[in-house]
Amino acid sequence: MKIVEASGLGLRTRRGWVYRDVDLTAEAGELHAVTGPPGSGRTSLLLALAGRFPHTEGELRRRGPAALGQVAGVHEPDPTLTVAEHIQERLLLLGPVPRRRRQLVPVAAVRARRAYRRDAFAAAIAGFTDTPLDPDRYGRDLTPVERQVLGLVLASLSGPHLIVADDVDAGSDAPERQWI
């Protein structure tokens, strides 16, 4: 199933083109890399593909919700929150637990909500076993790779069809780039 289809996508401002003539088709489960030097419009294009930035030319079709991973200056970890607090906050922001658990009596529903969030938290922390995240580590102390992993974990919690992350290899060494 096609998740994103862009045809002739572009953004022109009074200062000129930010990006243009972009054709892209991404199927479910595929990984695509958008490359370019700083200032080439790469971040703006990624944000446009996720529906968070405008385009003035071409067509963009996206099926299902999109989420942002790490995007420097736009969507990045809060330096004063721990990894655990980031995940807990995102789970709270995502709202109610699945419908089947909300149909319980009030006391059972509270327990079900707590169990659901506890299980979702455990799954999020364990999701990337090659680069484990220390739940007590603050956002300001995360390495560039850990910041990317946290961004992907947070983005995946909402079950999106598309996750967009920027500069995934920034600040990492060769083995970290290979892993990520």
Backbone bond lengths (Angstrom), bond angles and torsions (degrees), N, CA, C in turn:
res aa  C-N    CA-C-N  psi(-1)  N-CA   C-N-CA  omega(-1)  CA-C   N-CA-C  phi
1 M - - - 1.446 - - 1.533 109.02 -
2 K 1.322 115.33 134.67 1.460 120.43 178.24 1.524 109.46 -76.43
3 I 1.332 115.65 128.30 1.458 121.93 179.27 1.522 110.45 -95.21
4 V 1.331 115.99 -41.31 1.470 121.51 -179.72 1.520 108.44 -135.66
5 E 1.321 114.96 135.17 1.460 121.61 172.59 1.517 107.78 -134.08
6 A 1.319 115.56 119.71 1.463 120.85 176.19 1.521 107.78 -120.57
7 S 1.317 114.91 135.75 1.459 120.11 -179.86 1.527 108.72 -135.19
8 G 1.333 115.94 115.48 1.459 120.37 179.40 1.516 113.50 62.73
9 L 1.321 116.54 27.32 1.466 121.21 -174.83 1.529 110.95 -67.36
10 G 1.319 115.96 136.86 1.456 120.57 179.51 1.516 111.59 -160.06
11 L 1.313 113.98 157.94 1.464 121.21 174.86 1.522 107.61 -132.16
12 R 1.323 114.47 117.43 1.462 120.75 177.59 1.518 108.18 -114.95
13 T 1.318 115.48 129.30 1.461 121.60 176.50 1.530 107.62 -115.49
14 R 1.309 116.34 179.25 1.472 118.87 179.56 1.531 111.70 -65.93
15 R 1.339 116.60 -16.00 1.469 120.57 177.91 1.523 112.48 -92.21
16 G 1.326 116.80 -5.11 1.470 120.23 179.25 1.521 111.50 124.29
17 W 1.319 115.08 -166.22 1.459 121.32 -177.84 1.523 111.04 -78.26
18 V 1.325 115.96 133.72 1.463 121.94 172.68 1.528 107.56 -89.81
19 Y 1.337 116.74 -45.83 1.459 124.14 170.39 1.527 106.26 -153.20
20 R 1.331 116.40 156.39 1.464 117.91 -179.51 1.519 111.31 -159.37
21 D 1.340 113.35 160.31 1.460 122.88 176.97 1.527 112.97 53.95
22 V 1.318 115.96 43.58 1.468 120.24 -179.68 1.521 108.82 -93.35
23 D 1.323 114.57 123.56 1.465 122.27 172.87 1.518 106.98 -118.09
24 L 1.320 116.07 125.84 1.463 120.09 -177.51 1.519 108.96 -151.90
25 T 1.312 115.39 136.51 1.454 121.79 171.83 1.518 106.64 -130.14
26 A 1.321 116.57 126.27 1.463 121.65 178.66 1.517 108.97 -123.78
27 E 1.316 115.41 125.18 1.458 122.33 177.12 1.533 109.10 -90.02
28 A 1.315 115.56 160.94 1.469 120.94 176.86 1.523 109.62 -56.71
29 G 1.331 116.21 133.33 1.461 122.12 177.26 1.512 115.16 85.76
30 E 1.323 118.22 -5.14 1.462 120.62 -179.77 1.525 111.13 -84.53
31 L 1.327 114.70 154.73 1.456 122.25 175.10 1.526 107.21 -117.38
32 H 1.315 116.15 127.62 1.466 121.71 178.37 1.515 108.67 -122.71
33 A 1.326 115.69 144.51 1.457 121.23 176.23 1.526 108.49 -116.20
34 V 1.306 115.57 131.05 1.459 122.08 174.31 1.516 105.68 -106.81
35 T 1.316 116.65 119.88 1.456 120.34 -176.52 1.520 110.73 -114.36
36 G 1.312 114.77 158.14 1.451 120.96 177.50 1.515 109.80 163.08
37 P 1.294 116.71 156.28 1.461 120.49 179.88 1.529 110.99 -71.27
38 P 1.332 116.43 164.31 1.472 118.75 175.90 1.528 110.34 -55.79
39 G 1.320 115.33 138.43 1.462 120.24 179.72 1.518 114.05 86.01
40 S 1.326 117.65 4.00 1.470 120.45 -177.63 1.528 112.92 -85.72
41 G 1.345 118.33 -4.01 1.452 121.42 179.64 1.519 113.47 93.94
42 R 1.317 116.61 6.56 1.462 121.91 -177.92 1.533 112.01 -58.04
43 T 1.321 118.50 -49.96 1.461 121.81 -179.21 1.522 110.84 -63.37
44 S 1.321 117.55 -43.13 1.467 120.88 178.75 1.524 110.73 -61.70
45 L 1.321 117.05 -40.41 1.464 120.72 178.20 1.526 110.67 -64.29
46 L 1.326 117.06 -45.79 1.473 120.15 179.71 1.525 110.85 -60.52
47 L 1.316 115.96 -43.33 1.468 119.44 178.68 1.532 110.94 -65.01
48 A 1.327 117.52 -36.75 1.463 120.50 177.25 1.527 110.47 -65.31
49 L 1.322 117.68 -41.64 1.466 120.75 178.67 1.525 111.30 -61.18
50 A 1.338 116.14 -31.39 1.466 121.09 178.86 1.529 111.96 -85.94
51 G 1.322 117.85 -2.34 1.461 120.67 179.47 1.515 113.83 82.70
52 R 1.314 117.27 19.34 1.468 121.68 -177.56 1.522 113.40 -110.61
53 F 1.332 116.97 6.87 1.459 120.84 -178.02 1.525 106.64 -151.60
54 P 1.319 118.62 148.98 1.467 120.04 -175.48 1.530 113.29 -78.33
55 H 1.300 114.64 165.28 1.456 122.05 166.97 1.533 106.28 -137.92
56 T 1.316 116.21 149.10 1.461 120.04 -177.22 1.523 112.44 -111.45
57 E 1.310 117.42 -12.93 1.464 122.20 -178.23 1.520 109.44 -130.03
58 G 1.317 115.47 152.46 1.451 121.69 172.38 1.516 113.88 78.72
59 E 1.320 113.98 -171.83 1.462 121.34 -178.23 1.521 110.35 -122.67
60 L 1.327 114.24 145.09 1.462 121.08 177.12 1.519 107.70 -134.77
61 R 1.319 115.44 123.43 1.462 121.57 175.41 1.522 107.84 -121.78
62 R 1.309 115.21 127.00 1.473 121.30 -179.97 1.516 107.05 -128.57
63 R 1.307 116.24 130.97 1.460 120.96 178.40 1.516 108.65 -106.74
64 G 1.309 115.79 121.78 1.460 120.72 179.09 1.513 112.30 86.52
65 P 1.326 115.46 172.25 1.466 120.63 -176.93 1.525 112.56 -74.43
66 A 1.320 115.09 154.43 1.466 122.69 176.83 1.523 108.14 -119.96
67 A 1.329 116.19 152.47 1.461 121.71 178.60 1.526 108.81 -135.63
68 L 1.316 114.89 152.64 1.463 120.54 177.56 1.517 110.38 -98.16
69 G 1.321 115.03 131.18 1.452 120.86 167.22 1.526 106.86 -85.17
70 Q 1.303 116.64 -145.30 1.462 121.98 178.45 1.527 109.42 -71.65
71 V 1.319 116.89 121.16 1.461 123.21 173.29 1.525 105.25 -135.57
72 A 1.324 115.93 103.79 1.466 121.20 -174.44 1.527 111.37 -54.41
73 G 1.336 115.04 133.00 1.451 121.40 178.54 1.519 114.25 80.12
74 V 1.331 117.17 -8.85 1.459 121.02 -178.93 1.514 110.63 -121.65
75 H 1.316 115.99 -48.53 1.458 121.56 -174.45 1.521 108.18 -147.30
76 E 1.316 115.55 95.48 1.462 120.45 -177.66 1.522 110.17 -143.34
77 P 1.332 116.70 164.02 1.466 119.42 -176.91 1.526 112.85 -60.73
78 D 1.325 115.00 144.62 1.458 121.10 173.94 1.528 107.15 -73.93
79 P 1.323 118.49 126.32 1.462 120.01 -176.40 1.527 114.08 -63.81
80 T 1.332 117.84 -22.20 1.469 120.19 -175.56 1.524 113.75 -96.05
81 L 1.327 117.94 -0.04 1.461 120.98 178.59 1.520 110.36 -106.16
82 T 1.324 116.00 147.42 1.460 120.34 175.06 1.523 109.27 -80.01
83 V 1.311 115.71 168.52 1.471 120.59 176.10 1.522 109.13 -57.51
84 A 1.336 116.44 -45.95 1.471 120.70 179.89 1.525 111.02 -59.98
85 E 1.313 117.94 -42.47 1.465 121.24 -179.92 1.521 111.52 -66.05
86 H 1.341 117.43 -37.09 1.462 120.31 175.89 1.523 110.63 -60.24
87 I 1.326 116.28 -45.86 1.461 120.44 -177.73 1.525 110.70 -68.63
88 Q 1.317 117.01 -43.24 1.461 120.34 178.94 1.524 110.84 -62.36
89 E 1.322 116.54 -42.71 1.464 120.28 179.00 1.529 110.76 -61.74
90 R 1.341 116.95 -44.76 1.465 119.79 -179.73 1.519 111.25 -63.31
91 L 1.332 117.22 -40.61 1.470 120.06 178.16 1.531 110.66 -62.49
92 L 1.332 116.93 -39.60 1.470 119.62 177.90 1.525 111.11 -67.13
93 L 1.330 116.64 -39.63 1.462 120.20 -179.73 1.527 112.37 -68.33
94 L 1.321 116.37 -26.66 1.458 119.39 179.41 1.519 112.00 -71.04
95 G 1.320 115.64 -14.05 1.454 118.51 172.21 1.509 114.92 92.32
96 P 1.315 114.69 -154.55 1.461 120.44 -172.16 1.522 112.69 -61.80
97 V 1.299 113.53 157.89 1.459 120.12 177.15 1.523 108.70 -73.65
98 P 1.323 118.10 168.98 1.468 119.58 -179.66 1.523 112.46 -52.82
99 R 1.304 115.60 149.98 1.462 124.06 -172.68 1.528 114.06 -51.02
100 R 1.318 117.92 -41.61 1.461 120.04 -176.17 1.526 112.27 -60.70
101 R 1.325 117.65 -26.94 1.460 119.75 179.70 1.528 111.68 -85.71
102 R 1.327 117.32 -20.15 1.460 120.33 179.24 1.516 112.59 -78.87
103 Q 1.308 118.14 -13.24 1.461 121.13 -177.18 1.520 112.09 -87.52
104 L 1.305 117.77 6.65 1.452 121.90 179.25 1.529 110.57 -82.68
105 V 1.340 115.83 167.43 1.462 119.28 174.43 1.520 108.55 -65.67
106 P 1.351 119.61 158.44 1.467 121.84 -171.59 1.528 115.73 -51.58
107 V 1.318 119.39 -48.12 1.471 120.16 -177.79 1.518 109.94 -65.63
108 A 1.320 117.07 -44.39 1.462 120.87 179.34 1.529 110.42 -65.03
109 A 1.330 116.77 -35.60 1.464 120.30 179.49 1.524 110.94 -65.16
110 V 1.319 117.71 -40.96 1.469 120.99 177.88 1.522 109.65 -62.29
111 R 1.314 116.55 -45.79 1.475 120.30 178.56 1.525 110.78 -62.58
112 A 1.327 116.41 -41.87 1.469 120.57 179.57 1.522 110.75 -63.62
113 R 1.348 116.87 -41.19 1.465 120.83 178.05 1.516 111.00 -61.20
114 R 1.342 115.78 -46.42 1.469 119.42 179.35 1.514 111.24 -62.60
115 A 1.340 117.32 -43.25 1.466 121.34 179.83 1.524 110.52 -64.24
116 Y 1.340 116.30 -41.20 1.463 120.62 179.58 1.531 109.96 -61.64
117 R 1.321 116.67 -47.70 1.469 119.71 -179.21 1.522 111.42 -66.97
118 R 1.342 117.62 -38.73 1.466 121.33 177.54 1.532 109.98 -62.20
119 D 1.328 116.86 -44.86 1.463 120.90 179.65 1.526 111.17 -66.19
120 A 1.331 116.84 -41.70 1.465 120.73 178.65 1.522 110.44 -64.61
121 F 1.338 117.22 -38.93 1.454 121.74 178.03 1.523 110.13 -63.48
122 A 1.334 117.14 -47.32 1.467 121.46 -179.67 1.526 110.62 -61.75
123 A 1.317 116.63 -41.56 1.460 120.34 179.19 1.531 110.86 -65.76
124 A 1.319 117.18 -38.01 1.468 120.85 179.71 1.515 110.88 -65.89
125 I 1.318 117.36 -45.35 1.468 121.25 -179.90 1.524 110.67 -64.21
126 A 1.327 117.15 -39.15 1.462 121.13 -176.52 1.525 112.58 -85.03
127 G 1.331 117.34 -5.71 1.457 120.77 -173.94 1.511 115.41 -60.67
128 F 1.299 118.25 -29.78 1.456 122.08 -178.67 1.521 108.11 -122.49
129 T 1.315 115.93 82.52 1.464 120.71 -172.82 1.524 113.01 -71.18
130 D 1.330 118.37 -25.08 1.467 119.92 179.71 1.524 111.79 -68.84
131 T 1.303 117.38 -32.06 1.455 122.71 176.88 1.521 107.34 -127.04
132 P 1.330 115.59 82.32 1.470 117.59 -177.38 1.522 110.69 -66.88
133 L 1.309 114.81 144.77 1.458 120.87 177.66 1.518 108.45 -99.29
134 D 1.306 117.02 128.89 1.459 121.92 175.31 1.523 107.37 -77.74
135 P 1.332 118.29 116.29 1.469 120.71 -176.81 1.522 113.99 -59.30
136 D 1.345 117.68 -23.90 1.461 121.45 -176.68 1.530 113.29 -93.34
137 R 1.307 117.47 1.23 1.462 120.83 -177.77 1.525 110.40 -83.12
138 Y 1.325 115.64 135.97 1.464 121.40 -179.78 1.530 111.40 -78.93
139 G 1.333 115.27 151.94 1.457 121.17 178.46 1.512 112.99 -54.29
140 R 1.323 117.44 -36.88 1.469 121.21 -178.75 1.524 112.64 -67.93
141 D 1.348 117.11 -20.61 1.458 121.10 -176.20 1.527 113.63 -99.01
142 L 1.323 117.72 -0.17 1.458 120.71 -178.13 1.522 111.16 -74.48
143 T 1.328 116.17 142.33 1.460 121.08 173.68 1.526 107.86 -72.15
144 P 1.327 117.83 164.72 1.468 118.85 177.98 1.538 113.08 -56.18
145 V 1.313 117.81 -39.66 1.463 120.27 179.24 1.525 110.34 -67.86
146 E 1.316 117.63 -41.13 1.468 120.45 178.21 1.530 110.99 -64.24
147 R 1.319 117.23 -34.98 1.470 120.57 176.84 1.531 110.31 -63.91
148 Q 1.332 115.67 -41.96 1.462 119.69 177.49 1.525 110.99 -64.13
149 V 1.331 116.37 -44.22 1.466 120.17 -179.55 1.526 110.20 -62.62
150 L 1.331 117.14 -45.34 1.460 119.85 178.09 1.527 110.52 -59.94
151 G 1.324 117.03 -42.92 1.462 120.39 177.83 1.519 111.75 -59.21
152 L 1.324 117.31 -41.60 1.469 120.96 178.85 1.523 111.53 -68.74
153 V 1.330 116.44 -39.56 1.467 120.38 177.60 1.528 109.72 -61.54
154 L 1.322 116.48 -48.79 1.469 120.34 -178.73 1.531 110.89 -62.85
155 A 1.317 116.45 -41.90 1.461 120.02 -179.89 1.525 111.01 -64.44
156 S 1.315 117.22 -38.50 1.465 120.31 -175.54 1.525 112.83 -72.24
157 L 1.325 118.39 -19.17 1.465 120.94 -177.74 1.524 113.34 -61.20
158 S 1.314 117.42 -28.41 1.463 119.87 -178.57 1.528 112.50 -87.10
159 G 1.331 117.07 -2.18 1.463 120.19 179.54 1.516 114.39 66.20
160 P 1.342 118.06 44.19 1.466 119.45 -177.06 1.528 111.66 -74.03
161 H 1.318 115.39 162.60 1.458 120.58 173.15 1.528 110.77 -84.98
162 L 1.326 116.39 -22.77 1.464 122.43 -176.52 1.520 108.87 -136.12
163 I 1.336 116.16 132.97 1.463 121.71 172.34 1.524 107.22 -122.45
164 V 1.320 115.79 130.02 1.451 122.18 179.29 1.525 108.52 -114.01
165 A 1.331 116.49 128.05 1.464 122.23 176.92 1.523 107.71 -132.68
166 D 1.316 116.42 146.81 1.462 121.49 -175.30 1.520 110.31 -118.32
167 D 1.325 116.03 149.32 1.468 122.91 177.11 1.523 111.75 49.25
168 V 1.317 116.47 49.40 1.466 119.95 -175.13 1.521 112.57 -65.10
169 D 1.312 117.57 -20.87 1.466 119.31 -179.17 1.531 113.49 -103.41
170 A 1.329 117.70 3.92 1.469 120.90 -177.90 1.523 110.93 -65.19
171 G 1.322 115.96 128.91 1.462 121.57 176.03 1.508 114.85 76.67
172 S 1.325 118.07 9.63 1.463 120.19 -178.86 1.521 110.25 -108.04
173 D 1.330 115.21 155.44 1.463 119.67 177.06 1.532 109.21 -89.18
174 A 1.332 117.09 178.89 1.467 121.62 -174.34 1.537 113.54 -57.68
175 P 1.346 119.28 -47.83 1.474 118.24 178.79 1.540 112.78 -63.30
176 E 1.327 116.91 -36.73 1.466 120.05 178.64 1.526 110.41 -67.67
177 R 1.321 117.89 -40.21 1.469 121.24 177.38 1.516 110.57 -61.67
178 Q 1.341 116.08 -42.39 1.464 120.55 178.83 1.513 110.64 -62.06
179 W 1.340 117.20 -43.55 1.461 121.04 -178.69 1.525 111.02 -65.19
180 I 1.324 115.42 -47.29 1.463 118.20 -174.51 1.515 110.80 -72.13
